[in-house]
Structure formats: C-alpha cells, structure tokens
Amino acid sequence: MFDYSERPDLAPFACTSAASKGRKYPEESSDPRPMFERDRDRIIHCAAFRRLEYKTQVFLNHEGDYYRTRLTHSLEVAQIGKSVARRLRLNDDLTEALALAHDLGHTPFGHTGEEVLNQLMQGFGGFEHNYQSFRVVNELEERYAAFDGLNLSWEVREGILKHSSPHDVPTKILDEFLPGVVPSIEGQLINYADEIAYNNHDIDDGIKSGYLTLDLLKEVELWQRMVSRVRERYPTIDDKRLVARTVSALIGMQITDICETTWANIQQYGVNSLDDLRRVNRVLVHFSPQVEQENMALKKFLKEKLYRHHKVDKMRVKAEHVLSKLFETYLKRPNLLPPKYHRRIEQNGVERTVADYLAGMTDRYALDDYKTLFETFERV
C-alpha cells in the first residue's frame, strides 16, 4: 500500500499528526492521509473558504478583478508559510491548513467590517474575527452528519484561536487551548506569513489603483533598497516589471530573514521538542531587529498613504452604514433571517446569531441585501 505518512525529515520541534491531541469528535475512517493534510482539505472544501473570493482585502471586490481578495490573500499566506516551513523542517500541511483557515471568520468589507461588528456587539461579547474563524470550523459549518463544524484537529484549532498580528489580537482563548501559552512554531509562523503577504500585495494593489506611486514609495527605505537591487540587475526594466520584481525580492528577503532569525532562536533557547517550546513559552518566529524596524516603517507608510486614502475612507463609510443598518434591522426583526438561523437564536442569542449571519456575507451579498431591504423600487 502507498505510504501516506508525513515527511520523514520533520524537525523534532515540528508538530506531527501522529502526536496530535486529536479531534473533538472521534472519527472512524480508513482514510490514510495524515490528520493535518485532511484538515487542510476540509478547509478548502468548506463554504466559508469559497466565500473568501468575494470578501474585501483593501479594495471592494467590484472595484476591479485585479485586486486581492481574502481568498487570494489566504493563498499567498499559504505559499509564504509553506516556504518557511519547508526550510525549517516544520509541518507544511499544518502550516498550510492554518494559513487557509486564518480568515474564514472575516467579515465583508475588510477590517472595517470587523470594527463595525465589534462596536455593534459591545455588551454581547464583542466580535473578533480569529474567534469567529474558530467558530466557523468548530460549529458553524454544516457538512457532516455526525457533528457541526469541520471537526479539525486540536493543533489547527489552537493555531486559529491564537493567530496574532497588528490587525488581529486574540481576545478569547478557551481553557482547552492553553491561554497564555504560545502556539506551535507553525502557528507562530502564520502570523508573519500573513504580515509579509498583506504588506507586499497591498503595495502592488496600491500602485495598480493609483493611490500609491513609485515616487511616493521613495520615502520607504526597505522598498528603495529592494528597488536598487532589481535595477542593478535589470538596468532597463520598465516600471510595471520593476514593481513585480521588487515585490518578489522583498518577499524573498523577508522569508530568508524569518528563517535565519527563527533558527537562531530555536538554537538559543534549546527547543528540541514541542514540550520544550511550551516550557520556554516564547515567540521564536520574528524578524531580525533591522528588518523589523524597516518593516514597521513600511506599515506606517501604508497606513498613512493607502489605508487612510480618502477614496478608501469613502468605502469605509459606506461599509459602516450598510452593516450597521443590516444589524439593526435583523436585530429588530429576526424573522427575516434564513430559517437555519432561527434555530441558532435559542442557543446563541439573537445578537450573536445576527453577527454570524453578517460575518458570513460576501461584500456583494451584503450590498445586495441592503438594496433589497432599503432601496425604493423604481417605477417601470
């Protein structure tokens, strides 16, 4: 029989399916794939993953076919994460599963949607998309006869709950998943794969939109350093290709920096197993001090010049209005919710059920729903 076992060269501090803490609901299966590989496949086939295609990263989906969505962002995070995982001999199946799942609970309209729902849910537990991603895989997906959710492994669910970045700070860690204890190195890695992906593709999308220019980017030292490297190799390169090659060079440099810094930390703290990692309880995956400082300057630039661009802010105002109005309406009239949500009200309360419904919407579904409920029909 073909051998489906995990890579034999995994490092001793990598997670393995064989040593997993298992699933919430025991399953009997003859499927020979390792557990984390099966988890990844379950994520790819779930409804929440498909809906990421029509959820905003920075630019609304209908603004152009070129711009990244939550789906393409998740694929880029997976690509970067796997590149690092393979160099460090980490479990790339677990890494890929975490990358593909990290935004499953994200709202329509990007981080604006999350901020609006969190404000609306004050007094009812708030809203935080990492925890919503956990709820998606733990209970909200409806694909299996024996249980709700996807019944993913403990390690994947822990990594989803503990995902952390400047935009995403975990606010609720269940006791089962060791609050105050760092996640696996694979889980830590996703935090930086996420950051590398969105910083670089936001530059690309920002230039494509015209909100950013090469002249504006001259004030970013990290970007200019990579531009110089590309121009030195290709002196006559045009601007379009220059952007593509510079983004690629920047991603490659940051991946190398993460690998070298993480490996040095693993050796410094004597981490030779998962037990060592939990005992040391430190984040081992991060940039070197120089690259961290340069990356912070890049993020500050993107915040000032792209995320707060007046045209992006107009989208933000529209998103706030649409989601606030929908939330208010469904809260007052929950009978308007689809039937399956009526059953959830008894278990989760009407506020959380409405938040679940809105968080699951794509951008265009939310806009269409708003039009259906509030826009006056034109006379024919």
N, C-alpha and C positions, 0 to 999 in steps of 0.2 A: 504493500500500500504506500502511496505517496506520503512523504514526511511533511506534515503541516506545522511542525514545531517552530518556535521563534528562532531568530538568528542566534547561532551558537556563540557569536563573539560579543554578546552584550556585556557591558561593564558590570562589575559586582554591585554597583550602586544604582543600576537601572531597574525599573520595575519589570516584572515578568508576569505573564498570565498565570503561570503555574503557581506563583506565590500570591496571587490576588486574594483579597478578602472576600471576593465573591459578589453575588448579586443579591438584591433584596428578596427576590422570589426564586427559590431553587428551580432549575430547569433540567429536564432530562432531554438530552439531544445527542445524536450521533454525528453532529457537525464537527469535523476535525479541525476547523480553524481555531487558532489561539483566541482567547477571550477578547483581547483588545482589538484584534482585527475584526471580530464580529461586532464589537461596539461601534467601530468606525463605519461599518457597512449599515448598521441600523440607523445611524445618524444621517447618512447620505440618503437613505430611502424614506425618511420621515417627512411629514407635511411641512413642519416648521422650517426645515432646511430648504425646501423648494421655494418657500415664500421669501427667503432672503434675496432672491433675484430682484424683487420689486420693493426693497426697503432701502432707504437713503443711506449713503455713507456721508457725503458732504452735499452733493447736488441731487435734487429730486430726480427720480427715475425718468420722468417725462422731459427733462431738460436736454437729454441727448443720450444716444446709445453708447457713446464712448466712455462716459464716466463710470467709475467704480460703484458697485452696489455692495450691500452687505454680503452677498454671495461671492462676488469676485474678490472682495477683501478677505473673506474667510479662506478662499482657495490660496491666496497669496500668503496668508499667515501659515497655512499648512505647508506650503513649499519651503518657506524660510525655516519653519520649525523642524522639518524633516532634514534639511541641510545641516543644521546644527546638531540634531540628534544623531545623525549618522557619523559625524566627525567625533563626537564624544562617546559613541557606542551606547547611546541611550535607546530606549524602546521607541522606534519610529512609528509603530502602529498606535501606541498610546498617545504620542505627540500629535499625530495626525487627527485622531479622534477628538482630542481636546481643542485643537485648532478649528476643526469644522463645527464643533458644538458651542464655542465660546460666545457666539452672538445669537443663538437660537431664540433667546427671550427678548431680543431687542425690539423696540417699538418702531412704528413708522416714523419718518422724519428725523432719523438720526438721534443725536444726543439731546436735541430739543424735545423730542417726543418723550424721552426718558425723564427729563427735568420737569416737563409739564405733568406727566402722570405721577411723579413723586410728590409734587405740590398738591395735586388733587387728592392723593391718598394719605395726606398727613392726618393723623388720628385714626387711620385704619391700617397701619403697618408700613406705610410708605411704599415706594416702588424702586427696585434696583435690578438692573437687567441681568446681572450674574445670577442672582437668586431666581429670577424669572426663567433663565435658561435651565437652571436646576429643576424648577417645577415642570417645565416642558418635558424634560426627559424622565422625570420621576413620576408624573401623574397626568399631565395634560394631553400628551399624545395618545391616540386611540387606534392601535394597530393589532393588538394581541388579545386573544380570547381569555387568557388566564389572569391578566393583570393590566392595570393602567400604566401609561408611560412606556419607556423602552427597556426598562429593567437592565440598565447598564451596570457595569462593574463599579465597585466601591471607589477604585482609583480614578476612574473617569468622572464620577460624580463629585469626588473631593476636588479634583482639578477645576471643574466648572465653578464650584462654590467659591474657591479661593483665588480665582482669576483676579489679578490686580494690575491696574495701570493708572496713569494720571486721570483718565476719564472714569475708571472703574475701581472703586474701593469697596471691598466686601463689607457688608454691614450686618450680615446674619449668617453665622456658621453653626449648623446644628451640632449638638454634642457628639453625635455619632462620628463626625468628621474632624475631631481633634482641634477645637478652637485654640488659637494661639500657637499652633504648631505649623511650621512651614510645610507646604505641599511637596510632593516628589520633585526631583530635578526636572522631569518632563513638564510638570505643572508650572514650575518657575520659568521654564524656557518660553512657554506660550506668552507670558506677559511681555517679554521683549520681542518675540517674533511679531506680536500684534503691533507694538510700537514701531518697529522697523518698517513693517508693511504700510501702516497708515501714514507715517511721515513722508515716505517716499512716493506712494501713489497719490497723496494729496498734492505734492509738488507737481507731479505730472498732470493731474486733473486741473490744478490751479492755472498752470501755463496754458493748457488746452482751452480753458474757459476765457482766458484773457485777464483774469483777476490778478494773476502773477505774471511777471515778465523776467527775462534774464537780467535786465538792468536792476530790477528790484532785488533779485537774489544775490547780487554782488555784495550786499552787506552781510551775507551769511558765510562765515569763514569756512565751515565744513563743506558747503556746496562749492565754493570757489576753489578749494583745494582739489576736489574731485574733477571740476571742470579743467583745471590746469593739467591734470594727469591725462585726461582724454584728449585735450588739444595738443599736448606734447606728442601723443601717439598718432593722432589724426589731424594734422595742421589745417587741412582744408575742409573739415567736416562742416556741414550745414547745421543750422540751429535745431531743426527737428530731430536730427540724429544725435546731435550733441546732448539734448535733453535725455533721450533714451539711454545713451551710453553712460551719461553721468549718473542717472538714477541706478543703473545696473552696477556701476563702480561703487557707489555709495552703499548699496545693499551688501555687496561682496565684502567691502571693508568692515562694515559693522558686524557681519556674520563672523568674520575672522577674529575681530576684537572680542566678541562674546565668547567664542570658543577658547581663545587663549586665556582670557580672564577667568572664565569658569573653571578650566582645567587647573589653573594655578590655585584657585580657591579650594578645589577638591583635594589637592595635594597638601595645601597649607593646614587644613582642618582635619586631615586624616580620615576622610569619608570613604570607606570601603564597602558600605552596605546601606540599605535603607534605614536600618536601626541606627547607624552612625549619623545619618542625616537628621533623623528626628532628635537624637541626643544633642547634636551640635546646635540644631534649631536656628540655622542662619540661611539667609538668601544667598546662594552661591552663584547664581546667574545674574550678571550685570555687566555693564560696560566698564572699560578702564576709566580712570579719573579724567583723562584728557578727552576721550570720546564722549563721556557723559556730559562734560561741560559744553562741548561743541554741540551735542545733541539738544541740550537744554536751550541753547541759543536758537537752534533751528525751530524748536517747538514754539518758542516765544514769537519768532518771526511769523510762523504760520497762523498763530492765534491773532496777531495784530493785522496781518495783511490779507489773510484768506478767511478764517472762520468768523471774523468780525467785519468782513467786507460788507458794504451797505446792501448789495444785492443778495448776499447770503442772509443778512439780517431780515430782509423782506420775507424770505421763505420762512424764517424762524417765527415771525409774527403771524403769518398765515397758519403755520402748523399749530401754534399755541391756540389760536382761535378755533380751528377745526376740532382738535382733540378736546378742548375744554367744553365746547358746545355738545359734542357727542357724549362725553362723560356725563354732563348734566342731564341730558335727555334720557339716556338709558338708566341713570340712577332713579329718575322720577318715574320712568315707565319701563321697568324691566321686562314687561310682557313683550316688548319689541325685540328682545334678544332672540336668537335662534333657539329652538326647543332644547337642544342638548345643554345649553347654559342655564335653563330653568332648573334643571336637576342639580346643578352645582351651587345654586344660591343657598340651598339648605345646608350644604357642607361648608362653604367658604364665605358666605355672606354676599350681599348684593354688590358692595363696593369692590371687593376683590374679584368677583365674577365679571363685573364690567371692565375692570382693569385688564383681566385676562383676555377678554374679547378685543379690546382696543389694541393691546400689545401684539396680538396675533395678526392684526391687519397689515396689509401692504400699504404703501403710500397711496396708490391709485384706488385701492378699495376704500380707504378712509375718505378720500376726496369724493368718490362716487357715492358713498353712504351719506356724506354731508349733503351733497346735491339732492339725493333722493328725499331726505328728510326736510330740508330747509329752503331749497331754491324754488321759486314760483314757476309753475308751468307756463310756457309761452302759448299764446293762442295760435291755433293752426289756421 
